[in-house]
Amino acid sequence: MNLTLHNTLTGRKEPFISIHPGRVVMYCCGVTVYDHCHLGHARSYMVWDVLRRYLQWCGYTVRYVQNFTDIDDKILNRASVEGITMQEVSDRNIAAYFRDIRRLNILDADDYPRVTEHIPAIHQLIQALEQKGYAYAVDGDVYYSVRQFAEYGKLSGRNLDQLQAGAGGRVAADAPDQKKRDPFDFALWKSAKPGEPAWESPWGLGRPGWHIECSAMIRARLGETIDIHGGGGDLVFPHHENEIAQSEALTGQPLARYWLHNGMVTVNGEKMSKSLGNFTTIRDLLDGAWAEYPQPVDPMAVRLFVLQGHYRKPLDFTKDAIAAAVNGWQTLKAGLLFGNHHGAALSWPVASLQASPQEPNSQEPTSEDPWVERFQTAMDDDLNTSGALAVLFELAKGLQREGNRLMHEGQTQSSPEILWRQWQTLLHLAQLLGLEAKADSDTDAATGELDEGAISDLIQQRQTARQQRDFITADDIRDQLAAVGVTVVDQPDGAVRWHQQ
């Protein structure tokens, strides 16, 4: 393989070479579980999901770990407001995370460590840093001495003269901490405050600082050096910079070989975030509770929206962008369901008429397939999912054209065998991006049945496409309806009638 990835540490694309041949170890900074996840979170975890899928397709065994931060000021504040415990807030929002993220077809990580499960490991790491002169204790607090680590700033490209104390929003914005020896030092352990959860430690009752948590969890679960560390671009500084300082000061080894960061989801040019109040939760978007687009959005359309942009670039979240993704998904979906709609007419075996790859060991397309070659070329170039999607759309549109020929002329231009291979290629490549169509959402290929609700949904999608002058999509939906015996009649006044044979 010729996979190259943009390494934030070096500022350039580099060939990917794993530490151990055939194995990849990945860690991604997870959510702080004080509320439901928004689209910015979804983008990050979707990117690492695609990277993981692609690495596995390339033959690697991948161990992927993503943490939950379940002790934090925001969680404590939420618990205080609601009159419940910190753990109750965390457990509730972790359960919500899984419900929301799985709807987007994001595969579960291999492990989801929680900070509160790693207090002893955090103690051990802090004590080791103290012994080596990188940390110091003052009245129950412990701080990392930034100036002791000569390479501080190598990830973010900043030097201490450019830094501001409290960057990153995890340090109180009031008077400077008089306990610090240097304003740039950061907390590894915080002494207990009245009414807050606290743990016994060598420095007295307290709780961990933010940055030490990931260093300790990686060390405990994955070892001293991992292949890939991922996260949002907003974590480069200070969080990931501080992770490097903590871990590498102790081990003398790189914490990660490749540091990957996704761009932010923006709204009117500003980062989507809960602190700015400009966020849309995954749940609201999928369930039609977003005021700008008050209708349910197919999770696959959301995946398509995210993957249409390069993962390192900002992604602007607008009503028009979501509407375009909804229409784009209808095109891809029609291609993915080609066998469901037309397989019988092409005399394909009944067992093959489902929108999932058949007999993967024998039928999976190889790199010699020109479609696969183009897809792989795009993905090898720092996960260029936009280029990969272009291949999928070409395949889907070609299958749609052949479906239309079959409907109107009774035959296809390409042989059933060629169409079978193209359909299987589309299914396999789409699955690598996590894009999967389910026939039971609109048609049942075996029976040709379509319920009234599904018909209404498709007709509404067709109306939207026509209003946006996307006549290709509108015609595709009409043909999809016709394939199961539904005739659509457009009225002069713009209304639509339909009847089922």
Solvent accessible surface area in square Angstrom, and as a share of the most:
residue,aa,sasa,rsa
1,M,97,0.43
2,N,123,0.63
3,L,2,0.01
4,T,37,0.22
5,L,0,0.00
6,H,36,0.16
7,N,3,0.02
8,T,33,0.19
9,L,54,0.27
10,T,56,0.32
11,G,51,0.49
12,R,145,0.53
13,K,96,0.41
14,E,29,0.13
15,P,90,0.57
16,F,12,0.05
17,I,111,0.56
18,S,11,0.07
19,I,59,0.30
20,H,90,0.40
21,P,128,0.81
22,G,35,0.34
23,R,121,0.44
24,V,1,0.00
25,V,27,0.15
26,M,3,0.01
27,Y,1,0.01
28,C,1,0.00
29,C,11,0.06
30,G,16,0.16
31,V,7,0.04
32,T,21,0.12
33,V,1,0.01
34,Y,31,0.12
35,D,39,0.20
36,H,55,0.25
37,C,4,0.02
38,H,14,0.06
39,L,1,0.00
40,G,16,0.15
41,H,45,0.20
42,A,0,0.00
43,R,1,0.01
44,S,11,0.07
45,Y,10,0.04
46,M,0,0.00
47,V,7,0.04
48,W,0,0.00
49,D,3,0.02
50,V,1,0.00
51,L,0,0.00
52,R,16,0.06
53,R,21,0.08
54,Y,0,0.00
55,L,0,0.00
56,Q,79,0.35
57,W,60,0.21
58,C,35,0.21
59,G,62,0.59
60,Y,35,0.13
61,T,95,0.55
62,V,12,0.07
63,R,94,0.34
64,Y,7,0.03
65,V,1,0.00
66,Q,4,0.02
67,N,1,0.01
68,F,3,0.01
69,T,6,0.03
70,D,5,0.03
71,I,4,0.02
72,D,13,0.07
73,D,64,0.33
74,K,86,0.36
75,I,0,0.00
76,L,19,0.09
77,N,94,0.48
78,R,67,0.25
79,A,8,0.06
80,S,89,0.58
81,V,126,0.73
82,E,74,0.33
83,G,68,0.65
84,I,58,0.29
85,T,77,0.45
86,M,23,0.10
87,Q,115,0.51
88,E,88,0.40
89,V,0,0.00
90,S,1,0.01
91,D,53,0.28
92,R,103,0.37
93,N,4,0.02
94,I,11,0.05
95,A,45,0.35
96,A,1,0.01
97,Y,4,0.01
98,F,36,0.15
99,R,134,0.49
100,D,2,0.01
101,I,2,0.01
102,R,127,0.46
103,R,96,0.35
104,L,0,0.00
105,N,35,0.18
106,I,12,0.06
107,L,74,0.37
108,D,57,0.29
109,A,11,0.09
110,D,72,0.37
111,D,31,0.16
112,Y,43,0.16
113,P,1,0.01
114,R,59,0.22
115,V,0,0.00
116,T,40,0.23
117,E,99,0.45
118,H,10,0.05
119,I,8,0.04
120,P,85,0.53
121,A,25,0.19
122,I,0,0.00
123,H,26,0.11
124,Q,121,0.54
125,L,4,0.02
126,I,0,0.00
127,Q,64,0.29
128,A,24,0.19
129,L,0,0.00
130,E,54,0.24
131,Q,153,0.68
132,K,108,0.46
133,G,39,0.37
134,Y,43,0.16
135,A,10,0.08
136,Y,11,0.04
137,A,49,0.38
138,V,42,0.24
139,D,118,0.61
140,G,17,0.17
141,D,16,0.09
142,V,0,0.00
143,Y,4,0.02
144,Y,0,0.00
145,S,17,0.11
146,V,0,0.00
147,R,132,0.48
148,Q,103,0.46
149,F,18,0.07
150,A,106,0.82
151,E,95,0.43
152,Y,28,0.11
153,G,7,0.06
154,K,67,0.28
155,L,7,0.04
156,S,30,0.20
157,G,66,0.63
158,R,102,0.37
159,N,81,0.41
160,L,29,0.15
161,D,137,0.71
162,Q,114,0.50
163,L,15,0.07
164,Q,141,0.63
165,A,63,0.48
166,G,28,0.27
167,A,36,0.28
168,G,47,0.46
169,G,67,0.65
170,R,61,0.22
171,V,70,0.40
172,A,75,0.58
173,A,111,0.86
174,D,114,0.59
175,A,78,0.61
176,P,103,0.65
177,D,61,0.32
178,Q,156,0.69
179,K,71,0.30
180,K,36,0.15
181,R,182,0.66
182,D,22,0.12
183,P,79,0.49
184,F,44,0.18
185,D,3,0.02
186,F,14,0.06
187,A,24,0.18
188,L,0,0.00
189,W,0,0.00
190,K,57,0.24
191,S,35,0.22
192,A,43,0.34
193,K,119,0.50
194,P,138,0.87
195,G,90,0.87
196,E,50,0.23
197,P,46,0.29
198,A,36,0.28
199,W,61,0.21
200,E,129,0.58
201,S,19,0.13
202,P,78,0.49
203,W,34,0.12
204,G,32,0.31
205,L,92,0.46
206,G,0,0.00
207,R,13,0.05
208,P,3,0.02
209,G,1,0.01
210,W,36,0.13
211,H,12,0.05
212,I,0,0.00
213,E,3,0.02
214,C,5,0.03
215,S,1,0.01
216,A,1,0.01
217,M,0,0.00
218,I,0,0.00
219,R,101,0.37
220,A,58,0.45
221,R,82,0.30
222,L,29,0.14
223,G,29,0.28
224,E,82,0.37
225,T,39,0.23
226,I,0,0.00
227,D,3,0.01
228,I,0,0.00
229,H,0,0.00
230,G,2,0.02
231,G,1,0.01
232,G,9,0.09
233,G,31,0.30
234,D,65,0.34
235,L,32,0.16
236,V,24,0.14
237,F,24,0.10
238,P,12,0.08
239,H,1,0.01
240,H,0,0.00
241,E,1,0.01
242,N,3,0.01
243,E,0,0.00
244,I,1,0.00
245,A,0,0.00
246,Q,0,0.00
247,S,11,0.07
248,E,18,0.08
249,A,8,0.06
250,L,28,0.14
251,T,32,0.19
252,G,62,0.60
253,Q,90,0.40
254,P,62,0.39
255,L,3,0.02
256,A,1,0.01
257,R,90,0.33
258,Y,10,0.04
259,W,1,0.00
260,L,0,0.00
261,H,16,0.07
262,N,4,0.02
263,G,11,0.10
264,M,43,0.19
265,V,4,0.02
266,T,17,0.10
267,V,30,0.17
268,N,141,0.72
269,G,64,0.62
270,E,97,0.44
271,K,79,0.34
272,M,3,0.01
273,S,14,0.09
274,K,37,0.16
275,S,101,0.65
276,L,98,0.49
277,G,57,0.55
278,N,34,0.17
279,F,66,0.28
280,T,13,0.07
281,T,16,0.09
282,I,1,0.01
283,R,58,0.21
284,D,57,0.29
285,L,3,0.01
286,L,5,0.03
287,D,72,0.37
288,G,15,0.15
289,A,66,0.51
290,W,32,0.11
291,A,91,0.71
292,E,96,0.43
293,Y,19,0.07
294,P,98,0.62
295,Q,77,0.34
296,P,101,0.63
297,V,4,0.02
298,D,51,0.27
299,P,34,0.22
300,M,15,0.07
301,A,0,0.00
302,V,1,0.01
303,R,0,0.00
304,L,0,0.00
305,F,8,0.03
306,V,2,0.01
307,L,5,0.03
308,Q,76,0.34
309,G,21,0.20
310,H,38,0.17
311,Y,9,0.03
312,R,75,0.27
313,K,109,0.46
314,P,97,0.61
315,L,17,0.08
316,D,69,0.36
317,F,8,0.03
318,T,52,0.30
319,K,97,0.41
320,D,104,0.54
321,A,29,0.22
322,I,1,0.00
323,A,9,0.07
324,A,60,0.47
325,A,0,0.00
326,V,24,0.14
327,N,13,0.07
328,G,14,0.14
329,W,2,0.01
330,Q,13,0.06
331,T,8,0.05
332,L,0,0.00
333,K,20,0.09
334,A,14,0.11
335,G,0,0.00
336,L,1,0.01
337,L,0,0.00
338,F,4,0.02
339,G,0,0.00
340,N,12,0.06
341,H,35,0.16
342,H,23,0.10
343,G,0,0.00
344,A,76,0.59
345,A,71,0.55
346,L,14,0.07
347,S,101,0.65
348,W,19,0.07
349,P,92,0.58
350,V,126,0.73
351,A,82,0.64
352,S,8,0.05
353,L,28,0.14
354,Q,88,0.39
355,A,18,0.14
356,S,42,0.27
357,P,24,0.15
358,Q,25,0.11
359,E,115,0.52
360,P,75,0.47
361,N,160,0.82
362,S,82,0.53
363,Q,65,0.29
364,E,64,0.28
365,P,20,0.13
366,T,82,0.48
367,S,59,0.38
368,E,138,0.62
369,D,32,0.16
370,P,88,0.56
371,W,59,0.21
372,V,0,0.00
373,E,100,0.45
374,R,106,0.39
375,F,0,0.00
376,Q,35,0.15
377,T,90,0.52
378,A,13,0.10
379,M,0,0.00
380,D,16,0.08
381,D,61,0.32
382,D,2,0.01
383,L,3,0.01
384,N,44,0.22
385,T,8,0.05
386,S,50,0.32
387,G,23,0.22
388,A,0,0.00
389,L,4,0.02
390,A,48,0.37
391,V,3,0.02
392,L,0,0.00
393,F,37,0.15
394,E,79,0.35
395,L,4,0.02
396,A,0,0.00
397,K,82,0.35
398,G,18,0.17
399,L,0,0.00
400,Q,19,0.09
401,R,134,0.49
402,E,11,0.05
403,G,2,0.02
404,N,43,0.22
405,R,70,0.25
406,L,23,0.12
407,M,72,0.32
408,H,127,0.57
409,E,120,0.54
410,G,58,0.56
411,Q,122,0.54
412,T,27,0.15
413,Q,144,0.64
414,S,33,0.21
415,S,43,0.28
416,P,50,0.31
417,E,108,0.48
418,I,69,0.35
419,L,0,0.00
420,W,41,0.15
421,R,142,0.52
422,Q,44,0.20
423,W,0,0.00
424,Q,4,0.02
425,T,3,0.02
426,L,0,0.00
427,L,7,0.04
428,H,15,0.07
429,L,1,0.00
430,A,0,0.00
431,Q,66,0.29
432,L,17,0.09
433,L,0,0.00
434,G,0,0.00
435,L,2,0.01
436,E,54,0.24
437,A,7,0.06
438,K,130,0.55
439,A,20,0.16
440,D,122,0.63
441,S,67,0.43
442,D,10,0.05
443,T,3,0.02
444,D,63,0.32
445,A,33,0.26
446,A,93,0.72
447,T,83,0.48
448,G,28,0.27
449,E,120,0.54
450,L,13,0.07
451,D,98,0.51
452,E,119,0.53
453,G,46,0.45
454,A,12,0.09
455,I,1,0.01
456,S,54,0.35
457,D,86,0.45
458,L,7,0.04
459,I,18,0.09
460,Q,93,0.41
461,Q,50,0.22
462,R,12,0.05
463,Q,36,0.16
464,T,28,0.16
465,A,0,0.00
466,R,82,0.30
467,Q,139,0.62
468,Q,90,0.40
469,R,182,0.66
470,D,42,0.22
471,F,97,0.41
472,I,115,0.59
473,T,4,0.02
474,A,2,0.02
475,D,56,0.29
476,D,14,0.07
477,I,2,0.01
478,R,86,0.31
479,D,12,0.06
480,Q,14,0.06
481,L,0,0.00
482,A,46,0.35
483,A,36,0.28
484,V,21,0.12
485,G,18,0.17
486,V,1,0.01
487,T,48,0.28
488,V,23,0.13
489,V,46,0.27
490,D,60,0.31
491,Q,50,0.22
492,P,141,0.89
493,D,120,0.62
494,G,46,0.44
495,A,50,0.39
496,V,34,0.19
497,R,133,0.49
498,W,82,0.29
499,H,91,0.41
500,Q,79,0.35
501,Q,173,0.77
